[in-house]
Amino acid sequence: MGLATAVSVVERLAGRQPLSLSVGTSVAIQALNVVTGVLLARSLGPQGRGELAAVMLWPGVLAAVGSLGVVDAITYHAARGRTTMGVLLGSSVALCLLQSAILVAAGLVIVPLALDHYGSKMLGSAHLFLAYIPLYLLAMYLTAALNGTGWYSRFHAMRLLVIAVSAAGLLLLAGFALLTVERAAIVYLAAHLVTVAAAAVCLRVPCSSLRIERGVVRQLLTFGVKSHGGNIASMLNERLDQLLISVFLAPAELGLYVIAVTLTSLTGLIGSSTSLVALPSVARLTPGPERDRMARRLVAAALLGSVAVTVPLLVLLPMLITAFFGASYQAAAGPARVLVVAAVVLSTNRVLSALLRAVGRPLDVGMAELLALGITALGLAVLLPKFGLTGAAITSLFAYVAAMGWLAGRASGALAIPVRTLLVPSSEVLTSFGRVGRLRFGPKSSSEDGAR
């Protein structure tokens, strides 16, 4: 079993077209990320790879924290259709400019404090990359409008475009032996600029129709902030280790840790893809046996699919690191082993979170993320100084396991399914997983009959 098997399971969880488009785009993005990850690792070495990660990390965190959930709000309001697109986009762009001004100003203060030990050249690159904040927010807001209006093919095209342009730029620089940390940062900025332009064209909204309405700005902020707490806690829980490593350890150490995290990406793909299906699939069902079966199979798909991807990784880790990233990254093998196991737990947690949202319990998800964040902060304070990168990886494992305990307990109560029944795949599911070609979830719809 491997990624193909796991994706086949996920694709049979619900209607094919939207899901296949989402999963297919995610797989393509992951493949391009692997290519660029290998390219950067080999071209820049552990020191340069760590410097690039640090340059990109802080603006990325600032943009995520400062987005205030507006992406979700734009998607919601675009889907509802109660606000004209010109007003929604005009108000969103105005909000983006205000947020960007505040966040860039904050970055000018925070980045020198966090990366002072990286040297003046890297600080210059980090300051340059603060331009990522407005470009990222604008790209996300425009693509959220595409998603909300139901233009799924265009939405996923924008998701892929930013990665594809980045990969093309990096490959071009590497081909001419011109790839440096600063030039790589410029490529990522250019990719987001191209995506902004392409998304604007896809939306087909003339500039003359753009309007700013304070009421709409207020609605976007009100809706976004309500859902933002859990998202921020989740993001910080996954990034806090890298943030602290960038501050307290050498750039080469961060470069090694980034490679260790990269090796968990295939496992994470299973959980994120399954969670996209879990929320609508369970939300549309009424309480009863059918919903229970759906919930259990979704959890099993994430768990078994993640294990199917992770077991070969554990066996082949040292060989994979040497083959793809080079012998200079072999020190990443120890932390990577812990992190890929932790990724199985995280992948399953994403589906449990989606189930709770599907039954109207989003606050429980936020509480789980806050619990994990507290454990992450405490664990890093204790284990990072003593055990270095492996201590950071162990902290992530502990945090994800604690979050799983909370999420499983709350999902068990909300769905009236015992925890053991929810988490342990039944013999029927295990048998079906072995015969993935015949695995189905839920009743066959008339549209599926026609498609097949």
Protein Blocks (a to p, Z undefined) as FASTA:
>chain_A
ZZklmmmmmmmmmcfklmmmmmmmmmmmmmmmmmmmmmmmmmnommlmmmmmmmmmmmmm
mmmmmnnommmmmmmmmmnopacfklmmmmmmmmmmmmmmmmmmmmmmmmmmmmmmnojk
lmmmmmmmmmmmmmmmmmmmmmmmmmmnopamlmmmmmmmmmmmmmmmmmmmmmnopacf
klmmmmmmmmmmmmmmmmmmmnopafklpccdfklmmmmmmmmmmmmmmmmmmmmmmmmm
mmmmmmmmcfklmmmmmmmmmmmmmmmmmmmmmmmmmmmmmmmpccdjklmmmmmmmmmm
mmmmmmmmmmmmmmmmmmmmmmmnopklmmmmmmmmmmmmmmmmmmmmmmmmmmmmmnop
aklmmmmmmmmmmmmmmmmmmmmmmnommlmmmmmmmmmmmmmmmmmmmmmmmnopafkl
mmmccfklmmmmmmmmlgcedjadfklmmmZZ
